[in-house]
Amino acid sequence: MKSKKEYNTREICDSFDISRATLFRWEDEGLITNVGRDWRNWRLYSDKNIREIEVIIKGKIKK
């Protein structure tokens, strides 16, 4: 994934091939923390969030 400060929901879902529902569920479960918001209150994900998602996905593959 390209390196920049913030990513929107579509960029995350497309990059990791996951649904919005899955992404939001991981956030609700506390697996993805401190998700930012823009002026419209839409989610903005940071590089830290990207690393959290990578850990989640790698953990699910091993099972």
CHARMM internal coordinates of N, CA and C (Angstrom, degrees):
IC EDIT
DIST 1 N 1 CA 1.4533
DIST 1 CA 1 C 1.5284
ANGL 1 N 1 CA 1 C 109.27
DIST 1 C 2 N 1.3277
ANGL 1 CA 1 C 2 N 115.90
DIHE 1 N 1 CA 1 C 2 N 142.15
DIST 2 N 2 CA 1.4552
ANGL 1 C 2 N 2 CA 119.11
DIHE 1 CA 1 C 2 N 2 CA -179.95
DIST 2 CA 2 C 1.5214
ANGL 2 N 2 CA 2 C 110.92
DIHE 1 C 2 N 2 CA 2 C -64.62
DIST 2 C 3 N 1.3018
ANGL 2 CA 2 C 3 N 116.33
DIHE 2 N 2 CA 2 C 3 N 154.44
DIST 3 N 3 CA 1.4577
ANGL 2 C 3 N 3 CA 119.98
DIHE 2 CA 2 C 3 N 3 CA -176.88
DIST 3 CA 3 C 1.5268
ANGL 3 N 3 CA 3 C 109.74
DIHE 2 C 3 N 3 CA 3 C -99.04
DIST 3 C 4 N 1.3213
ANGL 3 CA 3 C 4 N 116.25
DIHE 3 N 3 CA 3 C 4 N 114.97
DIST 4 N 4 CA 1.4511
ANGL 3 C 4 N 4 CA 122.24
DIHE 3 CA 3 C 4 N 4 CA 172.21
DIST 4 CA 4 C 1.5153
ANGL 4 N 4 CA 4 C 107.47
DIHE 3 C 4 N 4 CA 4 C -149.56
DIST 4 C 5 N 1.2957
ANGL 4 CA 4 C 5 N 117.02
DIHE 4 N 4 CA 4 C 5 N 178.23
DIST 5 N 5 CA 1.4539
ANGL 4 C 5 N 5 CA 119.67
DIHE 4 CA 4 C 5 N 5 CA -172.01
DIST 5 CA 5 C 1.5291
ANGL 5 N 5 CA 5 C 113.92
DIHE 4 C 5 N 5 CA 5 C -75.97
DIST 5 C 6 N 1.3376
ANGL 5 CA 5 C 6 N 118.29
DIHE 5 N 5 CA 5 C 6 N -40.27
DIST 6 N 6 CA 1.4602
ANGL 5 C 6 N 6 CA 120.68
DIHE 5 CA 5 C 6 N 6 CA -174.79
DIST 6 CA 6 C 1.5277
ANGL 6 N 6 CA 6 C 111.71
DIHE 5 C 6 N 6 CA 6 C -138.34
DIST 6 C 7 N 1.3218
ANGL 6 CA 6 C 7 N 115.40
DIHE 6 N 6 CA 6 C 7 N 148.54
DIST 7 N 7 CA 1.4619
ANGL 6 C 7 N 7 CA 122.74
DIHE 6 CA 6 C 7 N 7 CA -178.91
DIST 7 CA 7 C 1.5133
ANGL 7 N 7 CA 7 C 108.62
DIHE 6 C 7 N 7 CA 7 C -130.61
DIST 7 C 8 N 1.3274
ANGL 7 CA 7 C 8 N 116.92
DIHE 7 N 7 CA 7 C 8 N 140.68
DIST 8 N 8 CA 1.4557
ANGL 7 C 8 N 8 CA 118.56
DIHE 7 CA 7 C 8 N 8 CA 177.14
DIST 8 CA 8 C 1.5326
ANGL 8 N 8 CA 8 C 110.26
DIHE 7 C 8 N 8 CA 8 C -87.81
DIST 8 C 9 N 1.3110
ANGL 8 CA 8 C 9 N 116.04
DIHE 8 N 8 CA 8 C 9 N 172.67
DIST 9 N 9 CA 1.4622
ANGL 8 C 9 N 9 CA 121.64
DIHE 8 CA 8 C 9 N 9 CA -175.82
DIST 9 CA 9 C 1.5245
ANGL 9 N 9 CA 9 C 111.65
DIHE 8 C 9 N 9 CA 9 C -58.12
DIST 9 C 10 N 1.3112
ANGL 9 CA 9 C 10 N 117.12
DIHE 9 N 9 CA 9 C 10 N -44.37
DIST 10 N 10 CA 1.4711
ANGL 9 C 10 N 10 CA 120.31
DIHE 9 CA 9 C 10 N 10 CA -178.74
DIST 10 CA 10 C 1.5300
ANGL 10 N 10 CA 10 C 111.69
DIHE 9 C 10 N 10 CA 10 C -61.64
DIST 10 C 11 N 1.3273
ANGL 10 CA 10 C 11 N 117.33
DIHE 10 N 10 CA 10 C 11 N -41.87
DIST 11 N 11 CA 1.4644
ANGL 10 C 11 N 11 CA 120.39
DIHE 10 CA 10 C 11 N 11 CA 179.27
DIST 11 CA 11 C 1.5254
ANGL 11 N 11 CA 11 C 110.75
DIHE 10 C 11 N 11 CA 11 C -61.82
DIST 11 C 12 N 1.3166
ANGL 11 CA 11 C 12 N 116.76
DIHE 11 N 11 CA 11 C 12 N -41.74
DIST 12 N 12 CA 1.4646
ANGL 11 C 12 N 12 CA 120.99
DIHE 11 CA 11 C 12 N 12 CA 179.94
DIST 12 CA 12 C 1.5247
ANGL 12 N 12 CA 12 C 110.40
DIHE 11 C 12 N 12 CA 12 C -65.17
DIST 12 C 13 N 1.3288
ANGL 12 CA 12 C 13 N 115.88
DIHE 12 N 12 CA 12 C 13 N -49.45
DIST 13 N 13 CA 1.4674
ANGL 12 C 13 N 13 CA 120.21
DIHE 12 CA 12 C 13 N 13 CA -177.69
DIST 13 CA 13 C 1.5283
ANGL 13 N 13 CA 13 C 111.29
DIHE 12 C 13 N 13 CA 13 C -62.28
DIST 13 C 14 N 1.3156
ANGL 13 CA 13 C 14 N 117.31
DIHE 13 N 13 CA 13 C 14 N -42.90
DIST 14 N 14 CA 1.4631
ANGL 13 C 14 N 14 CA 120.82
DIHE 13 CA 13 C 14 N 14 CA 178.77
DIST 14 CA 14 C 1.5228
ANGL 14 N 14 CA 14 C 111.88
DIHE 13 C 14 N 14 CA 14 C -66.24
DIST 14 C 15 N 1.3081
ANGL 14 CA 14 C 15 N 117.64
DIHE 14 N 14 CA 14 C 15 N -41.85
DIST 15 N 15 CA 1.4615
ANGL 14 C 15 N 15 CA 121.50
DIHE 14 CA 14 C 15 N 15 CA -177.36
DIST 15 CA 15 C 1.5271
ANGL 15 N 15 CA 15 C 112.62
DIHE 14 C 15 N 15 CA 15 C -66.60
DIST 15 C 16 N 1.3318
ANGL 15 CA 15 C 16 N 115.97
DIHE 15 N 15 CA 15 C 16 N -37.84
DIST 16 N 16 CA 1.4620
ANGL 15 C 16 N 16 CA 120.41
DIHE 15 CA 15 C 16 N 16 CA -176.01
DIST 16 CA 16 C 1.5291
ANGL 16 N 16 CA 16 C 113.33
DIHE 15 C 16 N 16 CA 16 C -103.30
DIST 16 C 17 N 1.3225
ANGL 16 CA 16 C 17 N 117.16
DIHE 16 N 16 CA 16 C 17 N 0.46
DIST 17 N 17 CA 1.4649
ANGL 16 C 17 N 17 CA 122.89
DIHE 16 CA 16 C 17 N 17 CA -179.39
DIST 17 CA 17 C 1.5281
ANGL 17 N 17 CA 17 C 110.97
DIHE 16 C 17 N 17 CA 17 C 53.31
DIST 17 C 18 N 1.3319
ANGL 17 CA 17 C 18 N 115.42
DIHE 17 N 17 CA 17 C 18 N 52.76
DIST 18 N 18 CA 1.4591
ANGL 17 C 18 N 18 CA 122.09
DIHE 17 CA 17 C 18 N 18 CA 176.66
DIST 18 CA 18 C 1.5237
ANGL 18 N 18 CA 18 C 108.86
DIHE 17 C 18 N 18 CA 18 C -127.34
DIST 18 C 19 N 1.3213
ANGL 18 CA 18 C 19 N 116.26
DIHE 18 N 18 CA 18 C 19 N 159.31
DIST 19 N 19 CA 1.4568
ANGL 18 C 19 N 19 CA 120.09
DIHE 18 CA 18 C 19 N 19 CA 179.69
DIST 19 CA 19 C 1.5297
ANGL 19 N 19 CA 19 C 110.23
DIHE 18 C 19 N 19 CA 19 C -83.91
DIST 19 C 20 N 1.3257
ANGL 19 CA 19 C 20 N 114.69
DIHE 19 N 19 CA 19 C 20 N 161.52
DIST 20 N 20 CA 1.4687
ANGL 19 C 20 N 20 CA 120.00
DIHE 19 CA 19 C 20 N 20 CA 175.21
DIST 20 CA 20 C 1.5258
ANGL 20 N 20 CA 20 C 109.75
DIHE 19 C 20 N 20 CA 20 C -60.89
DIST 20 C 21 N 1.3347
ANGL 20 CA 20 C 21 N 116.40
DIHE 20 N 20 CA 20 C 21 N -39.74
DIST 21 N 21 CA 1.4676
ANGL 20 C 21 N 21 CA 120.49
DIHE 20 CA 20 C 21 N 21 CA -179.20
DIST 21 CA 21 C 1.5237
ANGL 21 N 21 CA 21 C 110.90
DIHE 20 C 21 N 21 CA 21 C -60.32
DIST 21 C 22 N 1.3264
ANGL 21 CA 21 C 22 N 117.06
DIHE 21 N 21 CA 21 C 22 N -42.07
DIST 22 N 22 CA 1.4668
ANGL 21 C 22 N 22 CA 121.04
DIHE 21 CA 21 C 22 N 22 CA 178.26
DIST 22 CA 22 C 1.5206
ANGL 22 N 22 CA 22 C 110.67
DIHE 21 C 22 N 22 CA 22 C -64.48
DIST 22 C 23 N 1.3142
ANGL 22 CA 22 C 23 N 116.08
DIHE 22 N 22 CA 22 C 23 N -46.40
DIST 23 N 23 CA 1.4637
ANGL 22 C 23 N 23 CA 120.81
DIHE 22 CA 22 C 23 N 23 CA 179.83
DIST 23 CA 23 C 1.5281
ANGL 23 N 23 CA 23 C 110.82
DIHE 22 C 23 N 23 CA 23 C -59.17
DIST 23 C 24 N 1.3212
ANGL 23 CA 23 C 24 N 116.70
DIHE 23 N 23 CA 23 C 24 N -47.25
DIST 24 N 24 CA 1.4606
ANGL 23 C 24 N 24 CA 120.59
DIHE 23 CA 23 C 24 N 24 CA -179.14
DIST 24 CA 24 C 1.5258
ANGL 24 N 24 CA 24 C 111.49
DIHE 23 C 24 N 24 CA 24 C -67.88
DIST 24 C 25 N 1.3404
ANGL 24 CA 24 C 25 N 118.09
DIHE 24 N 24 CA 24 C 25 N -33.92
DIST 25 N 25 CA 1.4634
ANGL 24 C 25 N 25 CA 120.99
DIHE 24 CA 24 C 25 N 25 CA 177.64
DIST 25 CA 25 C 1.5245
ANGL 25 N 25 CA 25 C 110.28
DIHE 24 C 25 N 25 CA 25 C -64.99
DIST 25 C 26 N 1.3333
ANGL 25 CA 25 C 26 N 116.79
DIHE 25 N 25 CA 25 C 26 N -44.01
DIST 26 N 26 CA 1.4701
ANGL 25 C 26 N 26 CA 119.64
DIHE 25 CA 25 C 26 N 26 CA 177.83
DIST 26 CA 26 C 1.5149
ANGL 26 N 26 CA 26 C 110.71
DIHE 25 C 26 N 26 CA 26 C -59.96
DIST 26 C 27 N 1.3211
ANGL 26 CA 26 C 27 N 116.60
DIHE 26 N 26 CA 26 C 27 N -37.83
DIST 27 N 27 CA 1.4613
ANGL 26 C 27 N 27 CA 120.56
DIHE 26 CA 26 C 27 N 27 CA 177.31
DIST 27 CA 27 C 1.5354
ANGL 27 N 27 CA 27 C 110.00
DIHE 26 C 27 N 27 CA 27 C -65.95
DIST 27 C 28 N 1.3304
ANGL 27 CA 27 C 28 N 117.02
DIHE 27 N 27 CA 27 C 28 N -45.89
DIST 28 N 28 CA 1.4702
ANGL 27 C 28 N 28 CA 121.30
DIHE 27 CA 27 C 28 N 28 CA 178.87
DIST 28 CA 28 C 1.5267
ANGL 28 N 28 CA 28 C 111.79
DIHE 27 C 28 N 28 CA 28 C -60.79
DIST 28 C 29 N 1.3349
ANGL 28 CA 28 C 29 N 116.91
DIHE 28 N 28 CA 28 C 29 N -34.90
DIST 29 N 29 CA 1.4621
ANGL 28 C 29 N 29 CA 122.05
DIHE 28 CA 28 C 29 N 29 CA -179.92
DIST 29 CA 29 C 1.5266
ANGL 29 N 29 CA 29 C 112.36
DIHE 28 C 29 N 29 CA 29 C -78.24
DIST 29 C 30 N 1.3231
ANGL 29 CA 29 C 30 N 117.18
DIHE 29 N 29 CA 29 C 30 N -6.16
DIST 30 N 30 CA 1.4563
ANGL 29 C 30 N 30 CA 121.00
DIHE 29 CA 29 C 30 N 30 CA 179.16
DIST 30 CA 30 C 1.5153
ANGL 30 N 30 CA 30 C 114.37
DIHE 29 C 30 N 30 CA 30 C 84.80
DIST 30 C 31 N 1.3258
ANGL 30 CA 30 C 31 N 117.22
DIHE 30 N 30 CA 30 C 31 N 10.76
DIST 31 N 31 CA 1.4655
ANGL 30 C 31 N 31 CA 120.42
DIHE 30 CA 30 C 31 N 31 CA 179.23
DIST 31 CA 31 C 1.5279
ANGL 31 N 31 CA 31 C 111.46
DIHE 30 C 31 N 31 CA 31 C -78.37
DIST 31 C 32 N 1.3188
ANGL 31 CA 31 C 32 N 116.18
DIHE 31 N 31 CA 31 C 32 N -26.97
DIST 32 N 32 CA 1.4616
ANGL 31 C 32 N 32 CA 122.56
DIHE 31 CA 31 C 32 N 32 CA 174.65
DIST 32 CA 32 C 1.5266
ANGL 32 N 32 CA 32 C 105.73
DIHE 31 C 32 N 32 CA 32 C -115.37
DIST 32 C 33 N 1.3189
ANGL 32 CA 32 C 33 N 116.30
DIHE 32 N 32 CA 32 C 33 N 123.50
DIST 33 N 33 CA 1.4712
ANGL 32 C 33 N 33 CA 120.42
DIHE 32 CA 32 C 33 N 33 CA -171.01
DIST 33 CA 33 C 1.5281
ANGL 33 N 33 CA 33 C 112.44
DIHE 32 C 33 N 33 CA 33 C -114.14
DIST 33 C 34 N 1.3162
ANGL 33 CA 33 C 34 N 114.65
DIHE 33 N 33 CA 33 C 34 N 154.72
DIST 34 N 34 CA 1.4701
ANGL 33 C 34 N 34 CA 123.08
DIHE 33 CA 33 C 34 N 34 CA 172.85
DIST 34 CA 34 C 1.5236
ANGL 34 N 34 CA 34 C 114.05
DIHE 33 C 34 N 34 CA 34 C 51.51
DIST 34 C 35 N 1.3251
ANGL 34 CA 34 C 35 N 115.99
DIHE 34 N 34 CA 34 C 35 N 49.20
DIST 35 N 35 CA 1.4597
ANGL 34 C 35 N 35 CA 120.44
DIHE 34 CA 34 C 35 N 35 CA 177.37
DIST 35 CA 35 C 1.5213
ANGL 35 N 35 CA 35 C 108.38
DIHE 34 C 35 N 35 CA 35 C -74.06
DIST 35 C 36 N 1.3291
ANGL 35 CA 35 C 36 N 115.26
DIHE 35 N 35 CA 35 C 36 N 129.17
DIST 36 N 36 CA 1.4512
ANGL 35 C 36 N 36 CA 120.41
DIHE 35 CA 35 C 36 N 36 CA -179.01
DIST 36 CA 36 C 1.5224
ANGL 36 N 36 CA 36 C 112.32
DIHE 35 C 36 N 36 CA 36 C -78.87
DIST 36 C 37 N 1.2967
ANGL 36 CA 36 C 37 N 115.30
DIHE 36 N 36 CA 36 C 37 N 174.46
DIST 37 N 37 CA 1.4690
ANGL 36 C 37 N 37 CA 122.70
DIHE 36 CA 36 C 37 N 37 CA 178.24
DIST 37 CA 37 C 1.5220
ANGL 37 N 37 CA 37 C 108.95
DIHE 36 C 37 N 37 CA 37 C -136.72
DIST 37 C 38 N 1.3376
ANGL 37 CA 37 C 38 N 115.58
DIHE 37 N 37 CA 37 C 38 N 148.01
DIST 38 N 38 CA 1.4564
ANGL 37 C 38 N 38 CA 119.71
DIHE 37 CA 37 C 38 N 38 CA 175.81
DIST 38 CA 38 C 1.5295
ANGL 38 N 38 CA 38 C 109.83
DIHE 37 C 38 N 38 CA 38 C -94.92
DIST 38 C 39 N 1.3007
ANGL 38 CA 38 C 39 N 117.92
DIHE 38 N 38 CA 38 C 39 N -172.12
DIST 39 N 39 CA 1.4576
ANGL 38 C 39 N 39 CA 122.89
DIHE 38 CA 38 C 39 N 39 CA -176.44
DIST 39 CA 39 C 1.5258
ANGL 39 N 39 CA 39 C 112.73
DIHE 38 C 39 N 39 CA 39 C -63.63
DIST 39 C 40 N 1.3688
ANGL 39 CA 39 C 40 N 116.18
DIHE 39 N 39 CA 39 C 40 N -21.00
DIST 40 N 40 CA 1.4672
ANGL 39 C 40 N 40 CA 120.54
DIHE 39 CA 39 C 40 N 40 CA 177.92
DIST 40 CA 40 C 1.5263
ANGL 40 N 40 CA 40 C 111.79
DIHE 39 C 40 N 40 CA 40 C -91.57
DIST 40 C 41 N 1.3410
ANGL 40 CA 40 C 41 N 115.71
DIHE 40 N 40 CA 40 C 41 N -0.70
DIST 41 N 41 CA 1.4648
ANGL 40 C 41 N 41 CA 123.69
DIHE 40 CA 40 C 41 N 41 CA -175.30
DIST 41 CA 41 C 1.5240
ANGL 41 N 41 CA 41 C 111.95
DIHE 40 C 41 N 41 CA 41 C 74.01
DIST 41 C 42 N 1.3259
ANGL 41 CA 41 C 42 N 117.67
DIHE 41 N 41 CA 41 C 42 N 20.22
DIST 42 N 42 CA 1.4562
ANGL 41 C 42 N 42 CA 122.02
DIHE 41 CA 41 C 42 N 42 CA 175.01
DIST 42 CA 42 C 1.5191
ANGL 42 N 42 CA 42 C 108.30
DIHE 41 C 42 N 42 CA 42 C -83.39
DIST 42 C 43 N 1.3226
ANGL 42 CA 42 C 43 N 116.43
DIHE 42 N 42 CA 42 C 43 N 148.85
DIST 43 N 43 CA 1.4615
ANGL 42 C 43 N 43 CA 121.73
DIHE 42 CA 42 C 43 N 43 CA -177.44
DIST 43 CA 43 C 1.5245
ANGL 43 N 43 CA 43 C 111.74
DIHE 42 C 43 N 43 CA 43 C -68.55
DIST 43 C 44 N 1.3384
ANGL 43 CA 43 C 44 N 114.85
DIHE 43 N 43 CA 43 C 44 N 141.60
DIST 44 N 44 CA 1.4586
ANGL 43 C 44 N 44 CA 122.72
DIHE 43 CA 43 C 44 N 44 CA 173.39
DIST 44 CA 44 C 1.5235
ANGL 44 N 44 CA 44 C 107.33
DIHE 43 C 44 N 44 CA 44 C -130.24
DIST 44 C 45 N 1.3180
ANGL 44 CA 44 C 45 N 115.90
DIHE 44 N 44 CA 44 C 45 N 122.71
DIST 45 N 45 CA 1.4582
ANGL 44 C 45 N 45 CA 121.71
DIHE 44 CA 44 C 45 N 45 CA -176.33
DIST 45 CA 45 C 1.5236
ANGL 45 N 45 CA 45 C 110.48
DIHE 44 C 45 N 45 CA 45 C -99.67
DIST 45 C 46 N 1.3272
ANGL 45 CA 45 C 46 N 115.85
DIHE 45 N 45 CA 45 C 46 N 141.02
DIST 46 N 46 CA 1.4675
ANGL 45 C 46 N 46 CA 122.61
DIHE 45 CA 45 C 46 N 46 CA -177.78
DIST 46 CA 46 C 1.5266
ANGL 46 N 46 CA 46 C 110.29
DIHE 45 C 46 N 46 CA 46 C -97.38
DIST 46 C 47 N 1.3293
ANGL 46 CA 46 C 47 N 115.36
DIHE 46 N 46 CA 46 C 47 N 174.41
DIST 47 N 47 CA 1.4703
ANGL 46 C 47 N 47 CA 120.16
DIHE 46 CA 46 C 47 N 47 CA 174.49
DIST 47 CA 47 C 1.5295
ANGL 47 N 47 CA 47 C 110.44
DIHE 46 C 47 N 47 CA 47 C -60.29
DIST 47 C 48 N 1.3270
ANGL 47 CA 47 C 48 N 117.41
DIHE 47 N 47 CA 47 C 48 N -34.12
DIST 48 N 48 CA 1.4714
ANGL 47 C 48 N 48 CA 121.04
DIHE 47 CA 47 C 48 N 48 CA 176.80
DIST 48 CA 48 C 1.5317
ANGL 48 N 48 CA 48 C 110.08
DIHE 47 C 48 N 48 CA 48 C -63.27
DIST 48 C 49 N 1.3166
ANGL 48 CA 48 C 49 N 116.73
DIHE 48 N 48 CA 48 C 49 N -41.52
DIST 49 N 49 CA 1.4612
ANGL 48 C 49 N 49 CA 120.73
DIHE 48 CA 48 C 49 N 49 CA 177.29
DIST 49 CA 49 C 1.5277
ANGL 49 N 49 CA 49 C 111.19
DIHE 48 C 49 N 49 CA 49 C -63.44
DIST 49 C 50 N 1.3286
ANGL 49 CA 49 C 50 N 116.48
DIHE 49 N 49 CA 49 C 50 N -37.83
DIST 50 N 50 CA 1.4683
ANGL 49 C 50 N 50 CA 121.29
DIHE 49 CA 49 C 50 N 50 CA 177.25
DIST 50 CA 50 C 1.5259
ANGL 50 N 50 CA 50 C 109.58
DIHE 49 C 50 N 50 CA 50 C -59.29
DIST 50 C 51 N 1.3299
ANGL 50 CA 50 C 51 N 117.00
DIHE 50 N 50 CA 50 C 51 N -45.27
DIST 51 N 51 CA 1.4755
ANGL 50 C 51 N 51 CA 120.45
DIHE 50 CA 50 C 51 N 51 CA 179.30
DIST 51 CA 51 C 1.5277
ANGL 51 N 51 CA 51 C 110.49
DIHE 50 C 51 N 51 CA 51 C -63.80
DIST 51 C 52 N 1.3332
ANGL 51 CA 51 C 52 N 117.70
DIHE 51 N 51 CA 51 C 52 N -38.13
DIST 52 N 52 CA 1.4649
ANGL 51 C 52 N 52 CA 120.79
DIHE 51 CA 51 C 52 N 52 CA 177.79
DIST 52 CA 52 C 1.5270
ANGL 52 N 52 CA 52 C 110.61
DIHE 51 C 52 N 52 CA 52 C -62.92
DIST 52 C 53 N 1.3088
ANGL 52 CA 52 C 53 N 116.93
DIHE 52 N 52 CA 52 C 53 N -42.17
DIST 53 N 53 CA 1.4656
ANGL 52 C 53 N 53 CA 121.47
DIHE 52 CA 52 C 53 N 53 CA 179.33
DIST 53 CA 53 C 1.5231
ANGL 53 N 53 CA 53 C 110.31
DIHE 52 C 53 N 53 CA 53 C -65.27
DIST 53 C 54 N 1.3201
ANGL 53 CA 53 C 54 N 117.42
DIHE 53 N 53 CA 53 C 54 N -41.60
DIST 54 N 54 CA 1.4675
ANGL 53 C 54 N 54 CA 120.69
DIHE 53 CA 53 C 54 N 54 CA 177.94
DIST 54 CA 54 C 1.5258
ANGL 54 N 54 CA 54 C 111.02
DIHE 53 C 54 N 54 CA 54 C -60.03
DIST 54 C 55 N 1.3287
ANGL 54 CA 54 C 55 N 117.41
DIHE 54 N 54 CA 54 C 55 N -40.81
DIST 55 N 55 CA 1.4677
ANGL 54 C 55 N 55 CA 121.69
DIHE 54 CA 54 C 55 N 55 CA 178.19
DIST 55 CA 55 C 1.5298
ANGL 55 N 55 CA 55 C 110.20
DIHE 54 C 55 N 55 CA 55 C -64.37
DIST 55 C 56 N 1.3200
ANGL 55 CA 55 C 56 N 117.24
DIHE 55 N 55 CA 55 C 56 N -43.25
DIST 56 N 56 CA 1.4629
ANGL 55 C 56 N 56 CA 121.27
DIHE 55 CA 55 C 56 N 56 CA 178.95
DIST 56 CA 56 C 1.5258
ANGL 56 N 56 CA 56 C 110.25
DIHE 55 C 56 N 56 CA 56 C -59.46
DIST 56 C 57 N 1.3226
ANGL 56 CA 56 C 57 N 116.26
DIHE 56 N 56 CA 56 C 57 N -49.03
DIST 57 N 57 CA 1.4534
ANGL 56 C 57 N 57 CA 121.13
DIHE 56 CA 56 C 57 N 57 CA -176.89
DIST 57 CA 57 C 1.5238
ANGL 57 N 57 CA 57 C 111.12
DIHE 56 C 57 N 57 CA 57 C -65.45
DIST 57 C 58 N 1.3214
ANGL 57 CA 57 C 58 N 117.88
DIHE 57 N 57 CA 57 C 58 N -43.23
DIST 58 N 58 CA 1.4702
ANGL 57 C 58 N 58 CA 120.34
DIHE 57 CA 57 C 58 N 58 CA 178.49
DIST 58 CA 58 C 1.5235
ANGL 58 N 58 CA 58 C 110.48
DIHE 57 C 58 N 58 CA 58 C -62.72
DIST 58 C 59 N 1.3244
ANGL 58 CA 58 C 59 N 117.96
DIHE 58 N 58 CA 58 C 59 N -37.94
DIST 59 N 59 CA 1.4625
ANGL 58 C 59 N 59 CA 121.92
DIHE 58 CA 58 C 59 N 59 CA 178.38
DIST 59 CA 59 C 1.5137
ANGL 59 N 59 CA 59 C 111.52
DIHE 58 C 59 N 59 CA 59 C -65.56
DIST 59 C 60 N 1.3072
ANGL 59 CA 59 C 60 N 118.53
DIHE 59 N 59 CA 59 C 60 N -36.23
DIST 60 N 60 CA 1.4575
ANGL 59 C 60 N 60 CA 122.24
DIHE 59 CA 59 C 60 N 60 CA -178.92
DIST 60 CA 60 C 1.5247
ANGL 60 N 60 CA 60 C 111.03
DIHE 59 C 60 N 60 CA 60 C -74.08
DIST 60 C 61 N 1.3156
ANGL 60 CA 60 C 61 N 117.68
DIHE 60 N 60 CA 60 C 61 N -31.03
DIST 61 N 61 CA 1.4617
ANGL 60 C 61 N 61 CA 121.35
DIHE 60 CA 60 C 61 N 61 CA 179.81
DIST 61 CA 61 C 1.5257
ANGL 61 N 61 CA 61 C 110.79
DIHE 60 C 61 N 61 CA 61 C -69.65
DIST 61 C 62 N 1.3339
ANGL 61 CA 61 C 62 N 117.22
DIHE 61 N 61 CA 61 C 62 N -37.39
DIST 62 N 62 CA 1.4620
ANGL 61 C 62 N 62 CA 121.61
DIHE 61 CA 61 C 62 N 62 CA -177.04
DIST 62 CA 62 C 1.5184
ANGL 62 N 62 CA 62 C 112.60
DIHE 61 C 62 N 62 CA 62 C -67.98
DIST 62 C 63 N 1.3287
ANGL 62 CA 62 C 63 N 117.97
DIHE 62 N 62 CA 62 C 63 N -25.22
DIST 63 N 63 CA 1.4650
ANGL 62 C 63 N 63 CA 121.16
DIHE 62 CA 62 C 63 N 63 CA -175.75
DIST 63 CA 63 C 1.4971
ANGL 63 N 63 CA 63 C 113.00
DIHE 62 C 63 N 63 CA 63 C -73.88
END
COOR INIT
IC SEED 1 N 1 CA 1 C
IC BUILD
